[in-house]
Amino acid sequence: MTDILSITPRPSMAAGKTLLDVKNLVTEFPLRTGIFKAVNDISFSIEPGKTLCVVGESGSGKSVTARSILQIIDSPGRIASGSIILNRQDGTSVDLARLDPRSKAIRAVRGRDIAMIFQEPMSSLSPVHTVGDQITEVLRLHLNMSKAQARKEAAELLRQVEIPNPEQALDRYAFQYSGGMRQRAMIAMALACKPQLLIADEPTTALDVTTQAEILDLIKRLQQTTGMAVLFITHDMGVVAQIADDVLVMHHGVIKEYGPVDQIFHTPKDPYTKMLIGSVLKLEQKAEIRLARPPLDTTAEPILDIRNLSMHFGEMKALNDVSIALLPGETLGIVGESGSGKTTLGRSIMRLYDPASGEMHYRRADGRVVDLARLEGRELKAARRELRMVFQDPFGSLNPRMTVAQVIGEPLLVNGLSKGKELDERVCHLMDQVGLDPAGRERYPHAFSGGQRQRIGIARAITLNPRIIVADEATSALDVSVRFQVLDLLMRLQDELKLAYIFISHDIGVIRYMCDRVGVMYRGRLVEVGEADKVCNNPDHPYTQALISAIPRPDPRDRDRSKRFRYIEPSPHIDPSNVKNRSSAR
Amino acid sequence: MLKFIIKRLLWMIPSLFAVSFLAFVLIQLPPGDFVTTYIATLASSNEVVDQNTAAALRERFGLDQSMLVQYLKWIWGILSRGDFGISFEWQQPVSGLIWERMALTLVLALASLIATWAIALPIGVYSAVKKYSIGDYAFTAFTFFGLSIPSFLLALVLMYIAAVEFGADVGGLFSPEFETAPWSIAKMLDLLSRLWLPVAILAVSSTASLIRVMRANMLDELPKPYVTTARAKGLSEFRLLIKYPLRIALNPFISTIAWLLPNLISGSVVVAIVLNLPTAAPLLLQALMAQDMYLAGAFVLLICALTLIGSLISDILLALVDPRIRLE
């Protein structure tokens, strides 16, 4: 065995024996029309204690690569050729690619030698079993522990991943945990048998940026204490820069570039790698179109003036006394973590929710000012034509049974503004405007890619010549290469059509790139409003500072984690009503 | 939880009153009453009943009183003495008639329920796990076959085959010599030897639909990430199937308990009549046709009570099984 391996030594192998050696791996999915090679002839290796980041956009084959290692590829995928050699600590080696996916041999590797964590910690944990049950299961399976032993060990594991009151936490269910806690529990479960390799498939993508920073820290710390290697799959170059030793860039199932992290970031050779890195760096500053634009008239009358808006869901104050104004032609960013109330604000402006109190003064095209919070019936309908929305999910927000022409033309049709041939012409014009070929207007949404679908959503939003567009995480579901195209389209349309945007996002980079001013939301309150440059680079409020500090910097030479801190809300004055609030918010 | 159960139990009382009254009204709604039907039956065998006899009969049965009075009398009888009234047609206490039939009904229903679940659940799981395999297609073909054949037709055909080909006597649940005999081991064996046919017939159609439901439930659960997680832990395929997706896929079946209980009485009428089974369903049908209102009313009341109890049981079980319901 060692003879065979020594024929093709890799430069990096000189230091020590590799833990995992993947050679010429091909994973394919038989389709009706032929065979799709999701992973096409890739080779890489991981050394003990090191972190390899596999980075790529959706459809690049990075997840399939990870799943191939454990042979848990979704049916009907299978490994067609290649080898995956695992070198165990006791000196034995095994080729995982040759094992049967249901064999005892591969099951002994899963969870013991190699463990895995996933993107969605909520759905990756069983909803009807306690967290403790799911952790002790691994211990009992691989280490033959007794029930009592396993429970003790499981509590210890939860303590290691910093879950408070581990004994009680064992008997709780995943839905009783917060998002970050769930991923911690997943990590505890994965580390139960002290694996040599942890495969992490986008483990922080579904988490807030501050939680992401904590989880990344945790993985790093555990890696240092246990000496395990990590195969980290992500689409986020910032995360890569912060944690990787080596980087593997994948695109359409093949390796574009493979090397040490510093080399990838500072002397990339492949154009695709350059594009990926460029896209993160681009978000470090304002868009060129915006820098070139003459400054906004800040003295103009606001088109929308929100005053003391509040909105409650039961006990929870989703919006707590929010006041903010939107100028004509302005892009106002609203940034915040999940549960901060930013989406509620957008939906309240659209009057998809009826706010509990407060005013929203909207200046109509003819100069009349109406209060959106009070409008009803015909008046509300008229105002709604001028306020439109672009949604996050380009798949869920288009009716799969309507053609693109119907989707885009529907607002014109239901408002009785146009029909027949005229409607068709307007639809074609709109598709032109958003950069889609009008020839495809009779096709259904499934025939379009994510970026194209988002363009359809934008075309639908501008159909009625609106004056304000609320974009709720409009680019969050898109790959980086497409994201800029959509952002640039939005800015071009803004200048052409004199639109004002309310741009809701959790991504500070996108906000900085796109917005004139930014409002930062935290637990239903607007904690800071200011110029985008100021708020994104030099914020005043401690919460914003904490938020910015948690964003992974896209430079492997800048890994100083000591600058990071978590915002802890200062305890308010002793006020009975306030105390009640805080406890109910937990 | 306890509060919830008590609240639900208290709500059952007004519901039962409301439903029993409604049932009473509905049974009386068609023109005429039991005496009219009775006279018509007599007339068809050329016996003439004069008006005085009819009036006397009405008075004897209390049918000359207003409906409300009749209802109140009936319900008071139930509440004060557990007396459900006398069946006009059988001239026997209603409770006796019903309980006599309920035991056998229960045996038959339970037997076919167990047979159905024992066959359908494993096949449903198999079909889902081996989706689009030859086995899956074979079972799918069988289920559509089972769904599309009316059960009375199946009953007739099976009876014909049993009687003509094997010379077996298959009507009813007992051989003639045991029909009226007291319970004994020999009678039990006789019952068991005859039970298979109705059970098989009843099981075929319900098995077919249950397989489809189970297959669909499992197919919903199998691609979920928690299944992949369990696989990545190194669990064997069989163990993880049983512990994770199957457990969750079974939840919808607990909800079906709500209508399983009332089905004991009113389900499978046609099969019971074709096979001449001494179960509750044919008796209920007969009572409704003859406007034998105390008997029919007692049945309807029982069906309602079982529906309410069934849904309470299924709610409690669901809460026990699914922590998302219990804790949120």
Interface residues (C-beta under 8 A of the other chain):
Chain A: L70 I72 D74 R102 R107 A108 V109 R110 G111 R112 A115 M116 F118 Q119 E120 S123 S124 L125 S126 P127 V128 H129 T130 E137 V138 L141 H142 Y173 F175 Q176 M186 M189
Chain B: P223 K224 P225 Y226 T228 T229 A230 R231 A232 K233 G234 L235 S236 E237 K243 Y244 R247 I248 V321 D322 P323 R324 L327 E328
